[in-house]
């Protein structure tokens, strides 16, 4: 692995416009479970589709039950060595920013400033009618007390976390900006994504087609490994720490 991380570190030093793309694997070491893993929430619960959320009171109740069950893990989680490293790389000019599939807000907590959240944030709740946003902690507490799906205190519209549910479109402006970053970068680094969820999974391919180097760091193999200039199948924290040592030695 040392040869691979040395190479990644060298490309980072040489790159004026590197971009990191992060998935669930970067946050599992902070205690946030990967929903798709065998022990994840979707192994025991069916995700609530957006259309069902809109049409069914029972679906809204189930949605809030699932979100409340996961909320404490999200609140307790703290940025790990990988989140902190990406924030430092941005601060030192080695990284343009982070495109993330994650909804946990840990990149912000670690100090990253240029962040594109493709799937939104679970730290806020949004009204689907008026667009007003609220702190998720308060709304989850209200749900646990009332055991009923909350409505907007301003317009009585449906409230859901400011995240993208199954069947719900990604915010066009965020996706467009992510595509732009992918096409402009010279080094695209994937950390902890299985690269199976579209359209986000196509971003590494776009970067590669535009001439960028591509590194994929993930515990398991991904469908795009054959496109990558370097792949590392290991824990994200271990790999990031190795890259950090290489960067510090020059």
C-alpha positions in Angstrom: 0.0 0.0 0.0 2.9 2.4 0.7 3.8 2.6 -3.0 0.2 3.5 -3.9 -0.2 6.1 -1.1 3.2 7.6 -2.1 1.9 8.0 -5.6 -1.4 9.6 -4.4 0.6 12.0 -2.2 2.8 13.0 -5.1 -0.1 13.6 -7.4 -1.8 15.7 -4.7 1.4 17.8 -4.4 1.5 18.2 -8.2 -2.2 19.0 -8.6 -3.5 22.5 -8.5 -7.2 21.4 -8.7 -7.7 18.1 -6.9 -11.3 17.1 -5.9 -12.3 14.5 -3.3 -15.5 12.4 -3.6 -16.7 10.8 -0.4 -19.2 8.1 0.4 -20.3 6.2 3.5 -17.0 4.4 4.0 -15.3 7.6 5.2 -17.8 8.0 8.1 -18.0 4.4 9.3 -14.9 5.0 11.4 -16.8 7.8 13.1 -19.5 5.4 14.2 -22.0 6.1 11.5 -23.2 2.8 10.0 -23.2 2.1 6.2 -26.9 1.7 5.4 -26.1 -0.8 2.7 -23.9 -3.1 4.7 -25.3 -6.5 5.9 -25.9 -4.9 9.4 -27.2 -1.6 8.0 -30.7 -0.2 8.5 -31.8 -1.3 5.0 -31.0 -4.9 5.9 -34.0 -4.8 8.3 -36.1 -1.9 7.1 -37.4 -1.0 3.7 -36.5 2.6 2.7 -39.4 5.0 2.3 -39.7 6.2 -1.2 -40.5 9.8 -1.8 -43.7 9.2 -3.6 -45.0 7.1 -0.7 -43.9 9.8 1.7 -46.1 12.3 -0.1 -49.1 10.0 -0.5 -49.3 8.0 2.7 -49.5 9.0 6.4 -48.3 5.6 7.3 -45.2 6.0 5.1 -44.5 9.4 6.7 -44.7 7.8 10.1 -42.3 5.0 9.1 -39.9 7.6 7.6 -39.7 9.5 10.8 -39.4 6.3 12.8 -36.3 5.3 10.8 -34.8 8.7 10.9 -35.3 9.0 14.7 -33.6 5.6 15.2 -30.5 6.7 13.3 -30.4 10.2 14.8 -28.4 9.6 17.9 -25.6 7.9 15.9 -25.5 11.0 13.7 -25.4 13.5 16.6 -22.7 11.6 18.6 -20.4 11.1 15.6 -17.3 13.2 15.4 -15.0 13.8 12.4 -12.2 11.2 12.1 -8.7 11.4 10.7 -10.0 11.3 7.1 -12.4 14.2 7.5 -9.7 16.2 9.2 -7.2 15.4 6.5 -9.4 16.6 3.7 -10.1 19.8 5.5 -6.4 20.3 6.0 -5.7 19.6 2.3 -8.2 22.2 1.3 -6.7 24.7 3.7 -3.2 24.1 2.4 -4.3 24.4 -1.2 -3.9 20.7 -2.2 -7.7 20.3 -2.6 -10.4 22.3 -4.3 -13.1 20.8 -2.2 -15.3 17.8 -1.4 -18.2 16.3 -3.2 -20.0 14.0 -0.8 -22.8 11.5 -0.9 -23.0 11.6 2.9 -25.6 13.4 4.9 -23.9 13.5 8.3 -22.3 17.0 8.2 -18.9 15.7 9.4 -16.9 17.4 6.6 -18.2 20.8 7.9 -17.4 19.8 11.5 -13.9 19.0 10.4 -13.4 22.4 8.8 -14.0 21.8 5.1 -15.5 24.9 3.5 -16.0 23.9 -0.2 -18.5 21.1 0.1 -21.1 19.9 -2.4 -23.7 17.7 -0.6 -25.3 15.6 -3.3 -27.8 14.0 -1.0 -28.4 16.9 1.4 -28.0 17.0 5.1 -29.6 15.1 8.0 -28.8 17.9 10.4 -31.7 19.9 9.1 -35.4 19.3 8.4 -37.1 21.1 5.5 -40.7 21.9 4.7 -41.7 20.5 1.3 -44.2 23.4 0.8 -42.7 26.6 2.1 -39.0 25.5 2.1 -38.4 26.7 5.7 -35.6 24.8 7.5 -35.4 23.7 11.1 -32.8 22.0 13.3 -33.2 18.2 13.1 -32.6 17.7 16.9 -35.7 19.6 17.8 -37.9 17.9 15.3 -36.7 14.4 16.2 -37.4 15.2 19.9 -40.9 16.3 19.0 -41.5 13.1 17.0 -40.3 10.9 19.8 -42.6 12.6 22.2 -45.7 12.7 20.0 -45.0 9.6 17.9 -46.6 11.4 14.9 -45.0 12.8 11.8 -44.4 16.6 12.4 -45.8 19.3 10.2 -44.4 22.7 9.4 -45.2 25.2 12.3 -45.4 27.9 9.7 -47.6 26.5 6.9 -48.5 23.0 8.1 -46.7 21.4 5.1 -45.0 18.0 5.3 -41.6 18.0 7.0 -38.8 15.7 6.1 -35.0 15.8 6.6 -33.2 18.0 4.1 -31.9 14.8 2.4 -32.7 13.1 -0.9 -35.0 10.1 -0.5 -35.3 7.2 -2.9 -37.2 8.5 -6.0 -36.5 12.1 -5.2 -34.4 14.2 -7.7 -31.0 15.5 -6.6 -30.9 19.3 -6.4 -30.1 20.4 -10.0 -27.8 23.2 -9.0 -25.6 21.0 -6.7 -25.4 18.2 -9.3 -24.5 20.7 -12.0 -21.7 22.2 -9.9 -20.4 18.7 -9.1 -20.3 17.8 -12.8 -18.4 21.1 -13.4 -15.8 20.2 -10.7 -15.4 16.7 -12.2 -14.8 18.1 -15.6 -12.3 20.7 -14.4 -10.3 18.7 -12.0 -6.9 17.2 -12.8 -7.0 14.6 -9.9 -10.2 13.0 -8.7 -10.0 11.0 -5.5 -12.7 8.7 -4.3 -12.9 7.8 -0.6 -15.3 5.2 0.7 -17.9 5.0 -2.0 -19.1 1.8 -3.6 -19.8 3.9 -6.8 -23.1 2.2 -7.5 -25.6 5.0 -6.8 -26.3 7.2 -9.8 -26.0 9.9 -10.9 -23.2 10.5 -8.4 -21.3 7.3 -9.4 -20.8 8.8 -12.9 -18.7 11.7 -11.6 -15.4 9.7 -11.5 -16.0 8.6 -15.1 -16.6 12.2 -16.2 -13.3 13.3 -14.5 -11.4 10.5 -16.2 -12.9 11.3 -19.6 -11.9 14.9 -19.2 -8.3 13.8 -18.6 -8.0 13.7 -14.8 -6.1 11.1 -12.8 -8.4 8.9 -10.8 -7.7 7.3 -7.5 -10.3 5.0 -5.8 -9.8 4.2 -2.1 -12.5 1.9 -0.8 -12.7 -1.2 1.4 -14.2 -3.3 -1.4 -13.8 -3.3 -5.2 -16.0 -0.9 -7.2 -17.4 -1.1 -10.8 -15.0 1.7 -11.8 -11.8 0.2 -10.6 -10.7 -0.7 -14.1 -10.7 3.1 -15.0 -8.6 4.2 -12.0 -4.9 5.0 -12.2 -4.5 3.7 -8.7 -6.9 1.7 -6.4 -6.4 0.9 -2.7 -8.7 -1.6 -1.0 -8.3 -0.9 2.7 -9.8 1.1 5.6 -10.0 4.8 4.8 -8.4 6.0 8.0 -5.3 3.8 7.4 -4.9 4.9 3.8 -5.4 8.6 4.6 -2.8 8.4 7.4 -0.3 6.9 5.0 -0.9 9.6 2.5 -0.5 12.2 5.3 2.9 10.7 6.2 4.0 10.9 2.6 2.9 14.5 2.3 4.7 15.5 5.5 7.9 13.9 4.4 8.4 16.3 1.5 
